[in-house]
Amino acid sequence: MSPADRELAKANTLATRNPNPLDHDAQVASLLAQGYHVEIQTRELTQLVRGHRVNHLLHFIISTATLGLWLPMWIGLAAIGGEKRKIIAR
């Protein structure tokens, strides 16, 4: 099982279940208005994502060029930056 599959399986267990499909559509519309975009949509769930992945190669090159002075910035971006995902189940 790949890391992405494990993450999706974990997120599936944390997904909120809505008995009313209109609630699901309203939640998706609200998240779309907040800047999320649909990554995966099936009959059972919708996965939305916002942000961009951290470019680790770029940060490695910058850290090497600055003799490690860029490392705190890279660590901070890796910890709190990147993609944010929301999963909504029907």
SERO-4910 file (N, C-alpha, C, O; in steps of 0.05 Angstrom, whole numbers):
BEGIN
 pado doro    nc1    nc2    nc3   cac1   cac2   cac3    cc1    cc2    cc3    oc1    oc2    oc3
  Met    A     17    -23      0      0      0      0     18     25      0     36     27     17
  Ser    A     13     43    -18     29     67    -21     22     87      1      0     85     12
  Pro    A     39    107      6     33    127     26      8    143     20     -8    150     38
  Ala    A      3    148     -6    -21    162    -14    -46    146     -8    -66    157      1
  Asp    A    -45    119    -13    -68    102     -6    -73    101     23    -96    101     32
  Arg    A    -51    100     39    -54    100     68    -67    126     78    -84    126     96
  Glu    A    -58    148     67    -69    174     74    -99    176     68   -115    186     83
  Leu    A   -106    166     44   -134    167     36   -151    148     54   -173    155     61
  Ala    A   -140    125     61   -155    106     78   -158    119    106   -180    116    118
  Lys    A   -138    132    116   -140    145    142   -160    168    141   -176    171    159
  Ala    A   -160    183    119   -178    205    116   -207    195    114   -226    208    123
  Asn    A   -210    171    101   -237    160     98   -249    154    125   -273    157    129
  Thr    A   -233    145    144   -243    139    171   -250    164    186   -267    164    204
  Leu    A   -237    186    179   -242    212    192   -264    228    178   -272    249    189
  Ala    A   -273    219    155   -292    235    140   -319    237    155   -327    218    169
  Thr    A   -332    259    152   -358    263    165   -379    252    146   -378    256    122
  Arg    A   -398    238    157   -420    227    141   -445    244    143   -452    252    165
  Asn    A   -456    250    121   -480    267    120   -503    250    109   -502    239     87
  Pro    A   -525    248    125   -548    233    114   -562    248     92   -576    235     75
  Asn    A   -560    274     91   -574    290     71   -554    298     49   -535    313     55
  Pro    A   -559    290     24   -540    297      3   -539    327     -2   -518    337    -12
  Leu    A   -560    342      5   -559    371      1   -538    384     20   -525    404     13
  Asp    A   -535    372     44   -514    382     63   -487    378     50   -469    395     53
  His    A   -483    355     38   -457    349     25   -451    370      3   -429    381      2
  Asp    A   -471    375    -14   -467    395    -35   -462    423    -24   -446    438    -35
  Ala    A   -475    430     -2   -471    456     10   -443    458     22   -430    479     20
  Gln    A   -433    437     34   -406    437     45   -385    439     23   -366    454     25
  Val    A   -390    424      1   -371    426    -21   -371    454    -33   -350    465    -39
  Ala    A   -394    466    -37   -396    493    -48   -382    513    -29   -369    531    -39
  Ser    A   -385    510     -3   -372    528     16   -342    526     14   -328    546     14
  Leu    A   -332    501     12   -303    497     10   -292    507    -17   -270    518    -18
  Leu    A   -307    504    -38   -299    514    -64   -296    545    -63   -278    557    -75
  Ala    A   -315    557    -48   -314    587    -45   -290    595    -29   -281    618    -31
  Gln    A   -279    577    -12   -256    584      5   -230    578     -9   -208    582      2
  Gly    A   -231    570    -35   -206    566    -50   -198    538    -54   -177    532    -65
  Tyr    A   -213    519    -44   -207    490    -48   -215    483    -77   -232    496    -89
  His    A   -203    461    -87   -212    450   -113   -215    420   -109   -202    407    -92
  Val    A   -233    408   -125   -239    380   -123   -217    364   -134   -209    367   -157
  Glu    A   -206    345   -118   -185    328   -127   -196    301   -135   -189    290   -156
  Ile    A   -214    290   -118   -226    264   -124   -256    266   -116   -263    277    -96
  Gln    A   -273    256   -134   -301    255   -127   -313    229   -136   -311    221   -160
  Thr    A   -324    214   -117   -338    189   -123   -366    191   -112   -374    212   -102
  Arg    A   -381    170   -114   -409    170   -104   -409    172    -73   -427    182    -61
  Glu    A   -387    161    -61   -386    160    -31   -373    184    -18   -380    192      4
  Leu    A   -354    197    -32   -339    218    -19   -329    238    -40   -327    233    -63
  Thr    A   -322    262    -29   -309    283    -45   -284    292    -30   -286    299     -6
  Gln    A   -261    292    -43   -236    301    -31   -229    328    -44   -226    330    -69
  Leu    A   -226    348    -27   -219    375    -36   -191    381    -26   -183    372     -5
  Val    A   -176    398    -41   -149    405    -33   -145    435    -38   -156    446    -57
  Arg    A   -129    447    -21   -122    475    -24    -92    478    -19    -81    464     -1
  Gly    A    -79    495    -34    -50    500    -30    -33    484    -50    -44    472    -68
  His    A     -7    486    -46     12    472    -64     31    456    -47     36    462    -24
  Arg    A     42    436    -59     63    420    -46     88    436    -42     94    454    -58
  Val    A    103    430    -21    128    443    -16    149    432    -35    151    408    -38
  Asn    A    164    449    -49    184    441    -68    210    435    -53    226    453    -49
  His    A    214    410    -44    236    403    -28    263    406    -42    283    413    -30
  Leu    A    263    400    -68    288    403    -83    298    432    -84    321    437    -79
  Leu    A    279    450    -88    286    479    -88    297    487    -61    317    501    -59
  His    A    284    479    -39    292    486    -13    319    473     -5    335    485      9
  Phe    A    324    449    -15    350    437    -11    373    453    -25    394    458    -13
  Ile    A    367    461    -49    387    477    -64    392    504    -50    415    512    -47
  Ile    A    371    517    -41    374    543    -27    389    538     -1    407    554      7
  Ser    A    382    517     14    396    511     39    426    506     35    442    514     51
  Thr    A    432    491     14    460    486      8    475    511      0    497    516      9
  Ala    A    462    528    -16    475    553    -25    479    572     -2    498    588     -3
  Thr    A    461    572     18    464    591     40    478    577     64    477    588     87
  Leu    A    490    554     60    504    540     81    486    534    105    495    537    128
  Gly    A    461    527    100    443    519    122    427    542    134    409    536    150
  Leu    A    431    566    126    416    588    138    386    587    130    369    598    144
  Trp    A    380    573    108    352    571     99    338    548    113    313    546    109
  Leu    A    351    531    127    339    508    139    315    514    157    295    501    155
  Pro    A    316    534    175    292    540    192    268    547    175    245    539    182
  Met    A    272    562    153    249    569    136    238    543    123    214    540    122
  Trp    A    255    526    113    247    501    100    232    484    120    211    473    113
  Ile    A    242    481    144    228    465    164    201    476    171    181    461    173
  Gly    A    199    502    174    174    515    179    153    511    156    130    505    161
  Leu    A    163    514    132    145    509    109    136    480    107    113    475    101
  Ala    A    154    462    113    147    434    112    127    426    134    110    409    130
  Ala    A    129    440    157    112    434    179     84    445    176     64    432    182
  Ile    A     82    470    167     55    483    166     46    490    138     23    497    134
  Gly    A     64    488    118     56    495     91     46    471     76     39    450     89
  Gly    A     44    473     51     36    451     34      6    450     30     -8    470     32
  Glu    A     -3    426     22    -31    422     15    -48    417     40    -39    403     59
  Lys    A    -72    427     40    -92    421     61   -114    406     47   -125    415     27
  Arg    A   -122    383     59   -143    367     47   -167    365     65   -164    364     90
  Lys    A   -190    364     53   -215    359     67   -230    337     52   -230    337     27
  Ile    A   -241    319     67   -257    297     55   -285    298     67   -289    299     91
  Ile    A   -304    298     49   -332    299     57   -346    274     46   -345    269     22
  Ala    A   -358    258     64   -371    233     56   -401    238     54   -412    255     68
  Arg    A   -414    224     36   -443    227     33   -457    211     55   -482    211     56
***
